[in-house]
Amino acid sequence: MRSSAPLHITIRPAVRADSAAIRALVRREHLNPLGLDWRNFLVAEDSAGGLIAIGAVKAHGDGSRELASIATLPSARGQGIAGAVIREILSRQDPAAAGKPLYLACRHSMKGFYESFGFREIGIGEMPPYFRRLYRLFSFAENIIRVENRLTVMRWMRRSSRE
């Protein structure tokens, strides 16, 4: 099923042929390259059929799910395309999973962007094991190399249709 978003883009589930372009964009943007599976991605195409943005939901061994690998080509930034991809991903979350959170890890400077989609920052005590480990690892590294933009972990809960 395809859906159209503003600015003459099409957002669709990735196909195997998108795999190389997905990996290239993940590398280009210095995102986590581990556990990439094209089947978890939605891609945004421009009117010529070129892949310009990506996003995925990644499952972790502890049962948590992550909004991951959100990236847009530099030439397509500032047009709301990443937001359109995120909205489409969130709209496709299984209604049976209402009440089951979706997490993300981002630079603290991106917190406001993700809050606009309903994500909320959480403390370490609210994090599932995968995110707790990630948070502790980044906190340790931040102390060593004095990173100014700390890691933030956020959670989104699908609202039930009765709310």
VEXMAR-852367 format. One record per atom (N, C-alpha, C, O, CB): residue in three letters; atom name; x, y, z. Coordinates in steps of 0.2 Angstrom, whole numbers. Last residue first. Glycine has a CB too. Layout:
REM residues N
resn_name_x_y_z
ALA_CA_X_Y_Z;
...
This chain:
REM residues 163
resn_name_x_y_z
GLU_N_-49_33_117;
GLU_CA_-46_39_120;
GLU_C_-48_45_115;
GLU_O_-46_51_117;
GLU_CB_-39_39_121;
ARG_N_-52_22_110;
ARG_CA_-57_25_114;
ARG_C_-55_31_117;
ARG_O_-59_35_120;
ARG_CB_-59_20_120;
SER_N_-41_17_103;
SER_CA_-46_21_99;
SER_C_-52_24_103;
SER_O_-56_28_101;
SER_CB_-50_16_94;
SER_N_-27_21_112;
SER_CA_-32_17_110;
SER_C_-37_21_107;
SER_O_-38_27_107;
SER_CB_-35_13_116;
ARG_N_-11_27_106;
ARG_CA_-17_28_110;
ARG_C_-23_23_108;
ARG_O_-23_22_102;
ARG_CB_-20_36_109;
ARG_N_5_21_108;
ARG_CA_-1_22_104;
ARG_C_-7_23_108;
ARG_O_-8_19_113;
ARG_CB_-2_15_99;
MET_N_18_30_115;
MET_CA_12_25_117;
MET_C_7_26_112;
MET_O_4_32_111;
MET_CB_10_26_124;
TRP_N_35_32_115;
TRP_CA_28_34_112;
TRP_C_24_29_113;
TRP_O_25_23_112;
TRP_CB_29_35_104;
ARG_N_49_39_123;
ARG_CA_44_33_122;
ARG_C_38_36_119;
ARG_O_36_42_121;
ARG_CB_43_30_129;
MET_N_67_41_122;
MET_CA_60_44_122;
MET_C_56_38_121;
MET_O_58_32_118;
MET_CB_59_49_117;
VAL_N_83_46_128;
VAL_CA_79_40_126;
VAL_C_71_43_127;
VAL_O_70_46_132;
VAL_CB_80_34_131;
THR_N_97_55_122;
THR_CA_90_55_126;
THR_C_86_49_123;
THR_O_86_48_117;
THR_CB_87_62_124;
LEU_N_114_59_124;
LEU_CA_109_54_122;
LEU_C_102_55_126;
LEU_O_103_55_132;
LEU_CB_111_47_122;
ARG_N_120_76_123;
ARG_CA_119_69_126;
ARG_C_114_65_123;
ARG_O_110_68_119;
ARG_CB_118_70_134;
ASN_N_131_85_117;
ASN_CA_124_84_115;
ASN_C_123_77_118;
ASN_O_124_72_114;
ASN_CB_123_85_108;
GLU_N_144_87_120;
GLU_CA_140_92_123;
GLU_C_132_90_122;
GLU_O_128_93_125;
GLU_CB_141_98_119;
VAL_N_156_75_127;
VAL_CA_151_77_122;
VAL_C_146_82_124;
VAL_O_144_81_130;
VAL_CB_147_70_119;
ARG_N_168_71_133;
ARG_CA_165_77_134;
ARG_C_161_79_128;
ARG_O_161_85_126;
ARG_CB_170_83_135;
ILE_N_174_59_133;
ILE_CA_176_63_127;
ILE_C_172_70_128;
ILE_O_173_74_123;
ILE_CB_174_60_121;
ILE_N_170_53_145;
ILE_CA_177_53_143;
ILE_C_178_58_138;
ILE_O_184_61_138;
ILE_CB_178_46_140;
ASN_N_156_56_146;
ASN_CA_161_58_151;
ASN_C_168_58_149;
ASN_O_172_62_151;
ASN_CB_160_54_158;
GLU_N_151_49_135;
GLU_CA_151_56_135;
GLU_C_155_59_140;
GLU_O_158_65_139;
GLU_CB_144_58_137;
ALA_N_154_36_138;
ALA_CA_158_39_133;
ALA_C_157_46_133;
ALA_O_162_50_132;
ALA_CB_155_36_126;
PHE_N_144_35_148;
PHE_CA_151_33_150;
PHE_C_155_37_145;
PHE_O_160_40_146;
PHE_CB_152_26_150;
SER_N_132_37_141;
SER_CA_134_41_147;
SER_C_141_41_148;
SER_O_145_46_150;
SER_CB_130_40_153;
PHE_N_133_26_132;
PHE_CA_134_33_129;
PHE_C_135_38_135;
PHE_O_139_42_134;
PHE_CB_127_35_126;
LEU_N_131_16_141;
LEU_CA_137_16_137;
LEU_C_138_23_134;
LEU_O_144_25_135;
LEU_CB_136_11_131;
ARG_N_118_19_147;
ARG_CA_124_19_151;
ARG_C_130_19_147;
ARG_O_135_23_149;
ARG_CB_124_13_155;
TYR_N_110_18_135;
TYR_CA_111_25_138;
TYR_C_117_25_143;
TYR_O_120_30_143;
TYR_CB_104_26_143;
LEU_N_111_5_132;
LEU_CA_114_10_127;
LEU_C_115_16_131;
LEU_O_120_20_129;
LEU_CB_108_11_121;
ARG_N_106_-1_143;
ARG_CA_113_-2_141;
ARG_C_115_3_137;
ARG_O_121_5_138;
ARG_CB_113_-9_138;
ARG_N_93_4_142;
ARG_CA_97_6_148;
ARG_C_104_5_147;
ARG_O_108_9_149;
ARG_CB_94_1_154;
PHE_N_88_-1_130;
PHE_CA_90_6_130;
PHE_C_93_8_137;
PHE_O_97_13_136;
PHE_CB_83_10_130;
TYR_N_88_-15_134;
TYR_CA_92_-13_128;
TYR_C_93_-5_129;
TYR_O_99_-4_128;
TYR_CB_88_-14_121;
PRO_N_78_-15_145;
PRO_CA_85_-17_146;
PRO_C_90_-14_140;
PRO_O_95_-12_141;
PRO_CB_86_-24_146;
PRO_N_68_0_145;
PRO_CA_69_-7_144;
PRO_C_76_-9_144;
PRO_O_80_-4_143;
PRO_CB_65_-10_138;
MET_N_67_14_156;
MET_CA_69_11_150;
MET_C_70_3_150;
MET_O_71_0_155;
MET_CB_76_13_149;
GLU_N_63_19_168;
GLU_CA_58_18_164;
GLU_C_60_14_157;
GLU_O_56_12_153;
GLU_CB_54_24_162;
GLY_N_76_23_174;
GLY_CA_71_18_177;
GLY_C_65_15_173;
GLY_O_62_10_174;
GLY_CB_69_20_184;
ILE_N_80_33_166;
ILE_CA_83_27_165;
ILE_C_79_21_169;
ILE_O_79_15_166;
ILE_CB_90_27_169;
GLY_N_66_43_160;
GLY_CA_72_41_164;
GLY_C_74_34_164;
GLY_O_71_30_161;
GLY_CB_70_43_171;
ILE_N_61_49_144;
ILE_CA_60_45_150;
ILE_C_67_44_153;
ILE_O_72_45_151;
ILE_CB_57_38_148;
GLU_N_52_61_134;
GLU_CA_59_58_137;
GLU_C_57_54_143;
GLU_O_52_56_147;
GLU_CB_63_65_138;
ARG_N_40_56_122;
ARG_CA_41_59_128;
ARG_C_48_56_131;
ARG_O_49_50_131;
ARG_CB_36_59_134;
PHE_N_32_58_106;
PHE_CA_37_55_110;
PHE_C_38_59_117;
PHE_O_38_65_116;
PHE_CB_43_54_106;
GLY_N_23_65_98;
GLY_CA_20_62_104;
GLY_C_25_58_108;
GLY_O_23_55_113;
GLY_CB_15_58_102;
PHE_N_29_73_89;
PHE_CA_25_67_86;
PHE_C_22_63_92;
PHE_O_20_57_91;
PHE_CB_30_62_82;
SER_N_35_83_95;
SER_CA_30_85_91;
SER_C_26_79_88;
SER_O_20_80_85;
SER_CB_32_89_85;
GLU_N_46_76_101;
GLU_CA_40_78_105;
GLU_C_34_80_101;
GLU_O_28_78_103;
GLU_CB_42_83_110;
TYR_N_55_76_91;
TYR_CA_51_70_92;
TYR_C_46_71_97;
TYR_O_41_67_96;
TYR_CB_56_65_95;
PHE_N_59_90_92;
PHE_CA_57_87_85;
PHE_C_53_81_87;
PHE_O_47_80_84;
PHE_CB_63_85_81;
GLY_N_64_90_105;
GLY_CA_58_94_103;
GLY_C_55_92_96;
GLY_O_49_92_96;
GLY_CB_60_101_102;
LYS_N_76_82_104;
LYS_CA_70_80_108;
LYS_C_64_84_106;
LYS_O_59_81_106;
LYS_CB_72_82_115;
MET_N_88_85_97;
MET_CA_82_83_93;
MET_C_76_81_97;
MET_O_70_80_94;
MET_CB_84_76_89;
SER_N_97_87_107;
SER_CA_95_93_103;
SER_C_89_91_98;
SER_O_86_96_96;
SER_CB_101_95_99;
HIS_N_100_74_111;
HIS_CA_96_78_115;
HIS_C_93_84_111;
HIS_O_88_87_113;
HIS_CB_99_81_122;
ARG_N_100_62_99;
ARG_CA_103_67_102;
ARG_C_98_72_106;
ARG_O_93_73_103;
ARG_CB_107_72_97;
CYS_N_90_47_103;
CYS_CA_92_53_99;
CYS_C_97_57_103;
CYS_O_97_57_109;
CYS_CB_86_56_96;
ALA_N_81_33_103;
ALA_CA_86_36_106;
ALA_C_89_41_101;
ALA_O_90_40_95;
ALA_CB_92_31_107;
LEU_N_64_27_106;
LEU_CA_69_30_101;
LEU_C_75_33_106;
LEU_O_74_35_111;
LEU_CB_66_35_96;
TYR_N_50_15_107;
TYR_CA_56_19_110;
TYR_C_60_22_104;
TYR_O_60_20_98;
TYR_CB_60_15_114;
LEU_N_34_12_109;
LEU_CA_39_12_104;
LEU_C_44_17_107;
LEU_O_42_23_109;
LEU_CB_36_14_97;
PRO_N_24_2_120;
PRO_CA_27_7_118;
PRO_C_32_6_112;
PRO_O_34_1_111;
PRO_CB_31_10_124;
LYS_N_8_-4_120;
LYS_CA_14_-6_119;
LYS_C_19_-1_116;
LYS_O_18_2_111;
LYS_CB_15_-13_115;
GLY_N_-5_2_119;
GLY_CA_-2_1_125;
GLY_C_5_-2_125;
GLY_O_8_-2_131;
GLY_CB_-6_-3_129;
ALA_N_-9_-8_105;
ALA_CA_-10_-2_109;
ALA_C_-8_-3_116;
ALA_O_-9_-8_119;
ALA_CB_-18_0_108;
ALA_N_-6_-18_96;
ALA_CA_-1_-16_101;
ALA_C_-2_-10_105;
ALA_O_2_-7_108;
ALA_CB_6_-15_97;
ALA_N_-17_-19_88;
ALA_CA_-17_-24_94;
ALA_C_-11_-22_99;
ALA_O_-11_-25_104;
ALA_CB_-16_-31_91;
PRO_N_-14_-9_79;
PRO_CA_-18_-7_84;
PRO_C_-19_-12_90;
PRO_O_-20_-10_95;
PRO_CB_-25_-7_81;
ASP_N_3_-8_74;
ASP_CA_-3_-12_75;
ASP_C_-7_-10_80;
ASP_O_-5_-9_86;
ASP_CB_0_-19_76;
GLN_N_7_7_65;
GLN_CA_8_3_71;
GLN_C_2_-1_72;
GLN_O_-4_1_72;
GLN_CB_10_7_77;
ARG_N_5_16_55;
ARG_CA_5_9_53;
ARG_C_6_4_59;
ARG_O_7_-2_59;
ARG_CB_10_7_48;
SER_N_7_28_60;
SER_CA_0_26_58;
SER_C_0_19_57;
SER_O_-6_16_57;
SER_CB_-2_31_52;
LEU_N_21_28_62;
LEU_CA_17_28_68;
LEU_C_10_26_66;
LEU_O_6_23_70;
LEU_CB_17_35_71;
ILE_N_25_29_48;
ILE_CA_27_24_53;
ILE_C_22_23_59;
ILE_O_20_18_60;
ILE_CB_34_24_55;
GLU_N_19_42_45;
GLU_CA_17_36_42;
GLU_C_19_29_46;
GLU_O_15_25_46;
GLU_CB_20_35_35;
ARG_N_27_50_53;
ARG_CA_19_50_54;
ARG_C_17_43_51;
ARG_O_12_40_54;
ARG_CB_16_56_51;
ILE_N_40_48_48;
ILE_CA_38_46_55;
ILE_C_30_46_56;
ILE_O_28_41_59;
ILE_CB_41_52_60;
VAL_N_38_53_35;
VAL_CA_40_46_36;
VAL_C_38_44_43;
VAL_O_35_39_44;
VAL_CB_47_45_35;
ALA_N_35_67_38;
ALA_CA_30_63_34;
ALA_C_31_55_35;
ALA_O_27_51_36;
ALA_CB_30_64_27;
GLY_N_47_70_44;
GLY_CA_41_70_48;
GLY_C_35_66_45;
GLY_O_32_63_48;
GLY_CB_38_77_49;
ALA_N_55_70_33;
ALA_CA_57_65_39;
ALA_C_50_65_43;
ALA_O_48_59_45;
ALA_CB_63_67_43;
ILE_N_50_80_25;
ILE_CA_49_73_23;
ILE_C_51_68_29;
ILE_O_47_63_29;
ILE_CB_55_72_17;
GLY_N_50_94_27;
GLY_CA_45_90_31;
GLY_C_45_82_29;
GLY_O_40_79_31;
GLY_CB_38_93_30;
GLN_N_60_100_22;
GLN_CA_54_100_18;
GLN_C_48_96_21;
GLN_O_43_95_19;
GLN_CB_55_98_11;
GLY_N_73_99_27;
GLY_CA_69_105_28;
GLY_C_63_106_24;
GLY_O_60_111_24;
GLY_CB_73_111_26;
ARG_N_82_90_14;
ARG_CA_80_92_21;
ARG_C_76_98_21;
ARG_O_76_102_16;
ARG_CB_86_92_25;
ALA_N_86_85_2;
ALA_CA_79_85_3;
ALA_C_77_87_10;
ALA_O_71_87_11;
ALA_CB_76_78_2;
SER_N_100_85_2;
SER_CA_97_89_-3;
SER_C_89_90_-2;
SER_O_86_94_-5;
SER_CB_98_87_-10;
PRO_N_103_75_12;
PRO_CA_104_83_13;
PRO_C_100_87_8;
PRO_O_98_92_10;
PRO_CB_111_84_13;
LEU_N_90_63_14;
LEU_CA_96_65_10;
LEU_C_97_73_11;
LEU_O_92_76_12;
LEU_CB_95_64_2;
THR_N_86_58_30;
THR_CA_84_61_24;
THR_C_90_64_20;
THR_O_95_66_23;
THR_CB_79_67_25;
ALA_N_82_46_42;
ALA_CA_87_50_39;
ALA_C_84_52_32;
ALA_O_80_49_29;
ALA_CB_93_45_37;
ILE_N_80_35_55;
ILE_CA_77_41_52;
ILE_C_82_45_49;
ILE_O_86_48_52;
ILE_CB_72_45_57;
SER_N_84_24_62;
SER_CA_86_25_56;
SER_C_82_30_52;
SER_O_81_29_46;
SER_CB_87_19_52;
ALA_N_69_19_72;
ALA_CA_76_19_71;
ALA_C_78_22_63;
ALA_O_73_21_59;
ALA_CB_79_13_72;
LEU_N_60_16_85;
LEU_CA_59_20_79;
LEU_C_67_22_78;
LEU_O_70_25_82;
LEU_CB_55_27_80;
GLU_N_60_0_92;
GLU_CA_63_6_92;
GLU_C_62_9_85;
GLU_O_62_6_80;
GLU_CB_71_6_93;
ARG_N_54_-11_105;
ARG_CA_54_-9_98;
ARG_C_56_-2_98;
ARG_O_55_2_102;
ARG_CB_47_-9_95;
SER_N_58_-24_116;
SER_CA_57_-17_115;
SER_C_57_-16_107;
SER_O_60_-20_104;
SER_CB_61_-13_119;
GLY_N_62_-37_118;
GLY_CA_55_-36_117;
GLY_C_53_-29_115;
GLY_O_48_-28_113;
GLY_CB_51_-39_122;
ASP_N_75_-39_120;
ASP_CA_72_-38_126;
ASP_C_64_-37_125;
ASP_O_60_-36_129;
ASP_CB_74_-33_130;
GLY_N_80_-39_106;
GLY_CA_80_-45_110;
GLY_C_76_-45_116;
GLY_O_73_-50_119;
GLY_CB_87_-47_111;
HIS_N_71_-27_97;
HIS_CA_76_-29_100;
HIS_C_75_-35_104;
HIS_O_69_-37_105;
HIS_CB_79_-23_105;
ALA_N_66_-21_81;
ALA_CA_64_-25_87;
ALA_C_71_-27_90;
ALA_O_75_-29_87;
ALA_CB_60_-32_85;
LYS_N_63_-6_73;
LYS_CA_68_-11_74;
LYS_C_66_-15_81;
LYS_O_65_-11_86;
LYS_CB_75_-9_74;
VAL_N_56_3_60;
VAL_CA_55_0_67;
VAL_C_59_-6_68;
VAL_O_58_-11_64;
VAL_CB_47_-1_68;
ALA_N_63_16_50;
ALA_CA_61_9_52;
ALA_C_59_8_59;
ALA_O_60_13_63;
ALA_CB_67_5_51;
GLY_N_65_27_36;
GLY_CA_64_26_43;
GLY_C_62_19_44;
GLY_O_59_15_40;
GLY_CB_58_31_45;
ILE_N_72_38_24;
ILE_CA_70_32_26;
ILE_C_68_32_34;
ILE_O_70_37_37;
ILE_CB_77_27_25;
ALA_N_72_48_8;
ALA_CA_72_47_16;
ALA_C_70_40_18;
ALA_O_67_36_14;
ALA_CB_67_52_18;
ILE_N_74_46_-5;
ILE_CA_76_52_-2;
ILE_C_76_52_5;
ILE_O_79_56_9;
ILE_CB_72_58_-5;
LEU_N_75_37_-20;
LEU_CA_75_37_-13;
LEU_C_78_43_-9;
LEU_O_84_44_-10;
LEU_CB_78_30_-10;
GLY_N_67_42_-35;
GLY_CA_73_42_-31;
GLY_C_72_41_-23;
GLY_O_68_45_-21;
GLY_CB_78_48_-33;
GLY_N_56_44_-43;
GLY_CA_57_38_-40;
GLY_C_63_37_-36;
GLY_O_65_31_-35;
GLY_CB_57_33_-46;
ALA_N_53_57_-46;
ALA_CA_57_53_-51;
ALA_C_58_46_-49;
ALA_O_61_42_-52;
ALA_CB_63_57_-52;
SER_N_47_62_-35;
SER_CA_43_61_-40;
SER_C_46_57_-46;
SER_O_43_54_-50;
SER_CB_40_68_-43;
ASP_N_55_53_-21;
ASP_CA_53_59_-25;
ASP_C_49_57_-31;
ASP_O_48_51_-32;
ASP_CB_60_63_-27;
GLU_N_51_42_-8;
GLU_CA_53_43_-15;
GLU_C_51_50_-17;
GLU_O_46_52_-16;
GLU_CB_51_37_-20;
ALA_N_54_35_7;
ALA_CA_51_41_4;
ALA_C_55_41_-3;
ALA_O_61_42_-3;
ALA_CB_51_47_8;
VAL_N_51_19_15;
VAL_CA_56_24_11;
VAL_C_51_29_8;
VAL_O_46_28_6;
VAL_CB_60_20_6;
LEU_N_52_10_29;
LEU_CA_48_13_25;
LEU_C_53_18_21;
LEU_O_57_20_24;
LEU_CB_42_17_28;
PHE_N_59_-6_35;
PHE_CA_59_1_33;
PHE_C_53_3_29;
PHE_O_50_-1_25;
PHE_CB_65_2_29;
ASN_N_60_-19_37;
ASN_CA_58_-15_43;
ASN_C_57_-8_41;
ASN_O_55_-4_45;
ASN_CB_62_-16_49;
ARG_N_67_-25_26;
ARG_CA_59_-27_27;
ARG_C_56_-23_33;
ARG_O_50_-22_34;
ARG_CB_59_-34_29;
TRP_N_80_-22_27;
TRP_CA_76_-18_23;
TRP_C_68_-19_24;
TRP_O_64_-15_23;
TRP_CB_78_-20_16;
ASP_N_88_-22_42;
ASP_CA_84_-26_38;
ASP_C_79_-22_34;
ASP_O_75_-19_37;
ASP_CB_80_-32_43;
LEU_N_102_-20_53;
LEU_CA_97_-17_47;
LEU_C_94_-22_43;
LEU_O_97_-27_41;
LEU_CB_102_-12_43;
GLY_N_110_-23_63;
GLY_CA_103_-25_63;
GLY_C_99_-22_58;
GLY_O_92_-22_59;
GLY_CB_100_-24_70;
LEU_N_120_-8_64;
LEU_CA_118_-15_66;
LEU_C_111_-17_66;
LEU_O_107_-13_67;
LEU_CB_121_-16_73;
PRO_N_122_5_61;
PRO_CA_122_0_55;
PRO_C_120_-7_57;
PRO_O_119_-11_53;
PRO_CB_128_0_51;
ASN_N_117_20_67;
ASN_CA_118_13_69;
ASN_C_117_8_64;
ASN_O_111_7_62;
ASN_CB_114_11_76;
LEU_N_123_33_57;
LEU_CA_118_30_61;
LEU_C_120_23_63;
LEU_O_125_20_59;
LEU_CB_111_30_58;
HIS_N_129_42_48;
HIS_CA_133_39_54;
HIS_C_128_37_59;
HIS_O_128_38_65;
HIS_CB_137_45_57;
GLU_N_124_45_36;
GLU_CA_122_49_42;
GLU_C_125_47_48;
GLU_O_123_49_54;
GLU_CB_114_49_42;
ARG_N_130_36_28;
ARG_CA_131_43_26;
ARG_C_130_47_32;
ARG_O_133_52_34;
ARG_CB_127_45_20;
ARG_N_125_24_33;
ARG_CA_132_25_33;
ARG_C_133_33_33;
ARG_O_137_36_37;
ARG_CB_136_21_28;
VAL_N_111_26_29;
VAL_CA_113_25_36;
VAL_C_120_26_37;
VAL_O_122_30_42;
VAL_CB_111_17_38;
LEU_N_113_27_15;
LEU_CA_110_33_19;
LEU_C_112_32_26;
LEU_O_114_37_29;
LEU_CB_103_34_17;
ALA_N_117_14_12;
ALA_CA_122_19_10;
ALA_C_119_26_14;
ALA_O_124_29_17;
ALA_CB_121_21_3;
ARG_N_106_6_16;
ARG_CA_113_5_20;
ARG_C_117_11_18;
ARG_O_121_14_23;
ARG_CB_117_-1_17;
ILE_N_97_10_7;
ILE_CA_96_11_14;
ILE_C_102_11_18;
ILE_O_104_15_22;
ILE_CB_91_6_16;
ALA_N_103_6_-5;
ALA_CA_102_13_-4;
ALA_C_101_15_3;
ALA_O_103_20_6;
ALA_CB_96_16_-8;
ALA_N_103_-8_-4;
ALA_CA_109_-4_-4;
ALA_C_108_3_-3;
ALA_O_113_6_0;
ALA_CB_112_-5_-11;
SER_N_88_-10_-3;
SER_CA_93_-12_3;
SER_C_100_-8_2;
SER_O_102_-5_7;
SER_CB_95_-19_3;
ASP_N_79_-9_-13;
ASP_CA_81_-3_-9;
ASP_C_87_-4_-4;
ASP_O_89_1_-1;
ASP_CB_75_0_-5;
ALA_N_77_-22_-17;
ALA_CA_81_-17_-21;
ALA_C_83_-11_-18;
ALA_O_87_-7_-20;
ALA_CB_77_-16_-28;
ARG_N_67_-26_-8;
ARG_CA_74_-29_-8;
ARG_C_79_-24_-12;
ARG_O_85_-23_-10;
ARG_CB_75_-36_-10;
VAL_N_58_-12_-3;
VAL_CA_58_-18_-6;
VAL_C_66_-20_-6;
VAL_O_70_-16_-5;
VAL_CB_56_-18_-13;
ALA_N_49_-3_10;
ALA_CA_55_-4_6;
ALA_C_54_-11_3;
ALA_O_51_-16_5;
ALA_CB_61_-4_11;
PRO_N_33_4_9;
PRO_CA_37_-1_12;
PRO_C_43_-2_7;
PRO_O_42_-2_1;
PRO_CB_33_-8_13;
ARG_N_32_22_5;
ARG_CA_30_15_4;
ARG_C_35_10_8;
ARG_O_40_12_10;
ARG_CB_30_13_-4;
ILE_N_28_38_0;
ILE_CA_30_34_6;
ILE_C_28_27_5;
ILE_O_22_26_4;
ILE_CB_29_37_13;
THR_N_31_50_-11;
THR_CA_28_44_-10;
THR_C_31_40_-5;
THR_O_37_39_-5;
THR_CB_27_39_-17;
ILE_N_30_67_-14;
ILE_CA_34_61_-12;
ILE_C_29_56_-11;
ILE_O_23_57_-10;
ILE_CB_38_63_-6;
HIS_N_25_81_-16;
HIS_CA_26_76_-21;
HIS_C_31_70_-20;
HIS_O_35_68_-24;
HIS_CB_28_79_-27;
LEU_N_23_88_-4;
LEU_CA_29_89_-8;
LEU_C_30_84_-13;
LEU_O_36_83_-15;
LEU_CB_35_90_-3;
PRO_N_15_76_8;
PRO_CA_16_83_5;
PRO_C_22_83_0;
PRO_O_27_78_1;
PRO_CB_16_88_10;
ALA_N_13_59_3;
ALA_CA_14_64_8;
ALA_C_15_71_4;
ALA_O_15_71_-2;
ALA_CB_20_62_12;
SER_N_3_45_-1;
SER_CA_6_51_-3;
SER_C_7_55_3;
SER_O_3_56_7;
SER_CB_3_54_-9;
SER_N_6_27_1;
SER_CA_3_33_3;
SER_C_7_39_1;
SER_O_13_39_0;
SER_CB_2_34_11;
ARG_N_3_11_-4;
ARG_CA_7_17_-5;
ARG_C_3_23_-2;
ARG_O_-3_23_-2;
ARG_CB_9_18_-12;
MET_N_4_-6_0;
MET_CA_0_0_0;
MET_C_4_6_0;
MET_O_9_7_4;
MET_CB_-5_0_6;
